[in-house]
Amino acid sequence: MQVTAPVGEQEGAARAPARAVSPPRWAGVVAWGSLAVTVLATAAAAVLDAVTPASARAAADLSVGWVECLPGVALGIPGTLLLRRVPRNAVSWVLAGVGTLWALEGLAQSWLTFALQGDPPLPGASFALWFVARFGAVLLSGLPLLLLLYPEGRLPTGRWRPLSLAALAALALHPLLLSVAPSAVALARDDERLPEVYAGLDLDPVSLPLPASVAQPLLQAALPLAVLGVLVPAAGVAARLRRARGEDRRRMR
């Protein structure tokens, strides 16, 4: 699989004499900065996990945070390399951004478990719970977004463009609703209550005052739409691969 520069840049390069073009300096700063945040978040999560007893994780029903950071590192490394090489390709930004967010989600999980041991819980615990249990759902949109943008870093053209825009909207709807729905709806899990250790937290830091009769149907409708939002990018990649010939086909592999 090969990520390329946008089509317009490729055509311009074909007309102009071959010459080395150095990426802008800011691209390297952003690239290494995002990777540094990802690695530091993973290290901080590991330290917090090391000083947090397993009983605290069991009481909070949470896993080890630094393990949750590892997918972020796996995405952040290629994202950093691509940002330095082709900073104008959106695939680079998605890889680096999702990698950083994933590592921060793991760090938030480690901090939440650690902070809940205090009485009252330490500052930031409420935000960490919101980030892990609600905003973290946005990470599931990373792969479909990569499929939509790969390899030129732009949405497909032609008849696939409106389908791609609809898929993006469907992917964004579920994490958006989950982030702002009342906790009684957003955090409900098969009619089970949250563990008692969360009793001292603000469960609605950014929730909208939506009645359950409105929020629940919206969330139920958003989940199957999100599934469709995953299927459209996968179908689009399959269609592009089937039509591709020669060099285009080789790049997509």
C-alpha positions as CSV (number, residue, x, y, z in Angstrom):
1,M,0.0,0.0,0.0
2,Q,1.4,3.4,-1.0
3,V,0.1,6.8,0.0
4,T,0.6,9.4,-2.8
5,A,0.5,13.1,-3.2
6,P,-2.8,14.6,-4.4
7,V,-3.6,14.1,-8.1
8,G,-3.1,17.8,-8.9
9,E,0.4,17.8,-7.4
10,Q,1.2,14.6,-9.4
11,E,0.1,16.1,-12.7
12,G,2.1,19.3,-11.9
13,A,5.1,17.2,-11.2
14,A,4.7,15.4,-14.5
15,R,4.8,18.7,-16.4
16,A,7.6,20.3,-14.5
17,P,11.2,19.1,-14.6
18,A,12.1,16.6,-11.9
19,R,13.4,18.3,-8.8
20,A,13.6,17.6,-5.1
21,V,10.9,19.4,-3.2
22,S,11.5,19.6,0.6
23,P,8.4,19.4,2.8
24,P,7.7,22.6,4.7
25,R,9.4,22.9,8.1
26,W,6.1,23.0,10.0
27,A,5.2,19.5,8.7
28,G,8.2,18.1,10.6
29,V,7.3,20.0,13.8
30,V,3.7,18.8,13.7
31,A,4.7,15.2,12.8
32,W,7.2,14.8,15.6
33,G,5.0,16.8,18.0
34,S,2.1,14.4,17.5
35,L,4.3,11.4,17.9
36,A,5.8,12.9,21.1
37,V,2.4,13.4,22.6
38,T,1.4,9.8,21.7
39,V,4.6,8.3,23.2
40,L,4.4,10.4,26.3
41,A,0.8,9.6,26.9
42,T,1.6,5.9,26.6
43,A,4.5,6.3,29.1
44,A,2.3,8.3,31.5
45,A,-0.4,5.7,31.3
46,A,2.1,2.9,32.1
47,V,3.3,4.8,35.2
48,L,-0.3,5.4,36.4
49,D,-1.1,1.7,35.8
50,A,1.9,0.6,37.8
51,V,0.9,2.5,40.9
52,T,-2.8,1.6,40.6
53,P,-3.8,-1.7,42.2
54,A,-5.8,-4.2,40.2
55,S,-8.6,-4.0,42.7
56,A,-9.2,-0.3,41.7
57,R,-9.4,-1.3,38.0
58,A,-11.9,-4.1,39.0
59,A,-14.0,-1.7,41.0
60,A,-14.1,0.7,38.0
61,D,-14.6,-2.0,35.5
62,L,-11.7,-0.8,33.4
63,S,-8.7,-2.4,31.8
64,V,-5.0,-1.4,31.8
65,G,-4.7,1.9,30.1
66,W,-1.2,1.6,28.5
67,V,-2.4,-1.4,26.5
68,E,-5.2,0.8,25.1
69,C,-2.5,3.2,24.0
70,L,-0.6,0.7,21.8
71,P,-2.9,1.0,18.7
72,G,-2.2,4.8,18.9
73,V,1.5,4.2,18.8
74,A,1.1,1.8,15.9
75,L,-0.9,4.4,13.9
76,G,1.2,7.4,15.1
77,I,4.6,6.1,13.8
78,P,3.5,5.7,10.1
79,G,1.4,8.9,10.5
80,T,4.5,10.8,11.6
81,L,6.6,9.5,8.7
82,L,3.9,10.3,6.2
83,L,3.4,13.8,7.6
84,R,7.0,14.5,7.0
85,R,7.0,13.2,3.5
86,V,3.5,14.1,2.1
87,P,2.0,16.7,4.6
88,R,-0.7,17.7,2.0
89,N,-2.1,14.2,1.9
90,A,-5.1,14.0,4.4
91,V,-4.2,10.3,5.0
92,S,-1.1,11.5,6.9
93,W,-3.2,13.7,9.2
94,V,-5.8,11.1,9.9
95,L,-3.2,8.5,10.9
96,A,-1.3,10.9,13.1
97,G,-4.5,12.4,14.6
98,V,-6.3,9.1,15.3
99,G,-3.0,7.7,16.8
100,T,-2.7,10.7,19.2
101,L,-6.4,10.5,20.2
102,W,-6.1,6.8,20.8
103,A,-3.1,7.2,23.1
104,L,-4.9,10.1,25.0
105,E,-7.9,7.8,25.4
106,G,-5.7,5.2,27.0
107,L,-4.1,7.8,29.3
108,A,-7.6,9.1,30.3
109,Q,-8.5,5.5,31.2
110,S,-5.4,5.2,33.4
111,W,-6.0,8.5,35.1
112,L,-9.7,7.7,35.7
113,T,-8.8,4.5,37.5
114,F,-6.1,6.3,39.5
115,A,-8.2,9.3,40.3
116,L,-11.2,7.3,41.6
117,Q,-9.1,6.1,44.5
118,G,-9.3,9.5,46.1
119,D,-12.1,10.7,48.3
120,P,-13.3,12.8,46.7
121,P,-12.0,11.7,43.3
122,L,-9.1,13.7,42.0
123,P,-9.6,16.6,39.5
124,G,-10.1,15.5,35.9
125,A,-11.9,12.2,36.8
126,S,-15.3,13.4,35.4
127,F,-13.7,14.6,32.1
128,A,-11.7,11.3,31.9
129,L,-14.9,9.3,32.2
130,W,-16.6,11.4,29.5
131,F,-13.6,11.0,27.2
132,V,-13.3,7.2,27.7
133,A,-17.0,6.2,27.8
134,R,-18.4,8.7,25.3
135,F,-16.1,10.8,23.2
136,G,-13.8,7.8,22.6
137,A,-16.4,6.4,20.2
138,V,-15.0,8.8,17.6
139,L,-12.0,6.5,17.3
140,L,-14.1,4.0,15.5
141,S,-14.5,6.4,12.6
142,G,-10.7,6.4,11.9
143,L,-10.5,3.3,9.6
144,P,-13.6,4.2,7.5
145,L,-12.2,7.7,7.0
146,L,-8.8,6.3,5.9
147,L,-10.6,4.1,3.4
148,L,-12.5,7.1,2.0
149,L,-9.3,9.2,1.6
150,Y,-6.9,6.5,0.4
151,P,-4.6,6.8,-1.5
152,E,-4.6,10.4,-2.8
153,G,-6.0,12.0,0.4
154,R,-9.2,13.2,-1.2
155,L,-12.8,11.9,-1.2
156,P,-13.8,9.9,-4.3
157,T,-15.3,11.8,-7.2
158,G,-18.3,11.1,-9.4
159,R,-21.2,9.1,-8.0
160,W,-19.1,8.0,-5.0
161,R,-18.8,11.6,-3.7
162,P,-22.3,12.0,-2.3
163,L,-22.2,8.5,-0.9
164,S,-18.9,9.4,0.8
165,L,-20.3,12.5,2.3
166,A,-23.3,10.6,3.6
167,A,-21.0,8.0,5.1
168,L,-19.0,10.7,6.9
169,A,-22.2,12.2,8.3
170,A,-23.4,8.7,9.5
171,L,-20.0,8.0,11.1
172,A,-20.0,11.4,12.9
173,L,-23.6,11.1,14.2
174,H,-23.2,8.3,16.7
175,P,-20.1,9.7,18.6
176,L,-21.7,13.2,18.5
177,L,-24.9,12.0,20.1
178,L,-23.1,9.7,22.5
179,S,-21.0,12.7,23.7
180,V,-24.0,15.1,24.4
181,A,-26.8,12.7,25.3
182,P,-27.8,12.6,29.0
183,S,-25.8,10.0,31.0
184,A,-28.9,8.0,31.9
185,V,-29.1,7.2,28.2
186,A,-25.5,7.4,27.0
187,L,-24.0,5.3,29.8
188,A,-26.8,2.7,30.0
189,R,-25.5,-0.8,29.5
190,D,-28.2,-3.5,29.3
191,D,-30.1,-1.8,32.2
192,E,-27.1,-2.2,34.4
193,R,-26.0,0.7,36.6
194,L,-22.5,2.1,36.6
195,P,-20.2,0.8,39.4
196,E,-20.7,2.7,42.7
197,V,-17.2,4.1,42.5
198,Y,-18.4,6.6,39.9
199,A,-21.1,8.1,42.2
200,G,-19.0,11.2,43.0
201,L,-18.4,12.2,39.4
202,D,-20.3,14.6,37.2
203,L,-21.7,12.3,34.6
204,D,-23.0,15.1,32.3
205,P,-20.2,17.6,31.8
206,V,-21.4,18.6,28.3
207,S,-24.7,16.9,28.0
208,L,-27.7,18.5,26.4
209,P,-31.1,18.5,28.3
210,L,-32.6,16.0,26.0
211,P,-35.5,13.8,27.3
212,A,-34.8,10.1,27.3
213,S,-37.8,9.7,24.9
214,V,-35.8,11.7,22.3
215,A,-32.2,10.7,23.1
216,Q,-32.7,7.0,23.2
217,P,-34.3,6.7,19.7
218,L,-31.7,8.9,18.2
219,L,-28.9,6.8,19.6
220,Q,-30.6,3.6,18.5
221,A,-31.0,5.0,15.0
222,A,-27.4,6.3,14.8
223,L,-25.8,2.9,15.5
224,P,-27.0,1.1,12.3
225,L,-26.3,4.3,10.3
226,A,-22.7,4.1,11.6
227,V,-22.5,0.5,10.3
228,L,-23.6,1.7,6.9
229,G,-21.0,4.4,7.2
230,V,-18.3,1.7,7.5
231,L,-19.7,-0.4,4.6
232,V,-19.7,2.5,2.1
233,P,-15.9,3.2,2.3
234,A,-15.2,-0.5,2.1
235,A,-17.3,-0.8,-1.0
236,G,-15.7,2.3,-2.5
237,V,-12.2,0.9,-2.1
238,A,-13.3,-2.4,-3.7
239,A,-14.8,-0.5,-6.6
240,R,-11.7,1.6,-7.1
241,L,-9.4,-1.4,-6.9
242,R,-11.6,-3.3,-9.5
243,R,-11.4,-0.3,-11.9
244,A,-7.7,0.5,-11.3
245,R,-5.1,-0.5,-13.9
246,G,-1.3,-0.5,-14.1
247,E,0.3,2.0,-11.7
248,D,-2.9,3.0,-10.0
249,R,-3.6,-0.6,-9.1
250,R,-0.1,-1.1,-7.8
251,R,-0.4,2.0,-5.5
252,M,-3.6,0.8,-4.0
253,R,-2.0,-2.5,-3.0
